């Protein structure tokens, strides 16, 4: 490994074609480059053709700058060479003034690694006095950026410190007034993607926002919400983006909903990532194109997860006895299971169903297939409270609770106060029936709306002096109910519903 002095010499020798002496004269130090170590006599400056006092002073200054970059900032030789090559005036900076830059970056909370990134990305900051950037820092703070926000912005795009205040103000005003983003959201946008501050309002920001609105069938405020979640979209190649949008549309996917839910899919390459993943899904589950599109729209993250992650979840579902048809139902109705931990979430839900809900191990796949979302529910804040309600409030025996969950898993997902309790009161107080007469015999009573279906039909039957069990009159559609069950017609039933002003879904 080269010693520090050797690295300094190598960086200086590489940079020397870019050095400029005072008065515009090219400066060429009078030393020879040889293959031996810089400590040898052959590599020392020639006394026969020594440089002038001015060039000697400049040489020592250059040496000090490179030494500072390598030994104080921590840049390696290659990085120091790139810096002086990209910004030759750096070599004329007094090394002592570089301390101002370092102290300024430290005041923003920058670590040594942050400072290396800042100076490598924007060498012209080196040696500038911090007072030059007071205006920009003060403006960003007044807008709402915290010290940590500013640090992240400067590390990602140091050039923001060289933008004029009116330039910064015009970008922020556009994000606020045109895209409808409040200050706190704008702070998040520029912290995640400060490159947006370099885009001109008329030529870049506005034209891109309008193009995105047209391409994705959104209004400008929708684009603002998209920018908030994925600011990089403003720097995307619109031609490439259009090709990706066309691909998803050909699959039958609503691109507006897709990108609103998961804008990160905009970054995925179609040929290298999306198309192969779709083929994997089709081959694995035998899904047709329309159901694959539905799966992607429900959980776009299925395109970003690793295939190994997906396979681990599938293997778990197989291990509990789920058939292929049942797994297809799960992944198309609750694809969020792909993001759940097997040990900390999925296994715990299965254990809950067997140990606390009393479901037989062989019936667990059936329950999950009926209500796939049950795998995504919280045990402590949801499932356990429902079991307690059915046992303690309603008075069902443990085997009846197990039968209830097996017959109607929705009993573990419906809201107790807003949904279950009013239906139970209706069943006992008005219909004079019990859960044992209805739900535990396989009725889907709990799945229907009380005010939209159950009560209107009950009242219509009572107006006809007809007594029927709830399990009989809820299942048929409105026309069949009116004609077959009530010996009436659909028009009369609809008029009755309108008169009573019940909210019901009319066929």
PyMOL commands that set and color helices and strands:
alter all, ss='L'
color gray80, all
select helices_A, chain A and resi 4-18+22-24+41-43+53-73+77-86+88-92+95-107+112-121+123-125+130-143+147-156+158-162+165-177+183-192+194-198+201-216+220-229+231-235+238-250+255-261+263-267+270-285+289-298+300-303+307-319+324-333+335-339+342-355+361-370+372-376+379-393+398-407+409-412+416-430+439-441+445-447+450-463+470-473+478-485+490-500
alter helices_A, ss='H'
color red, helices_A
deselect
rebuild
show_as cartoon
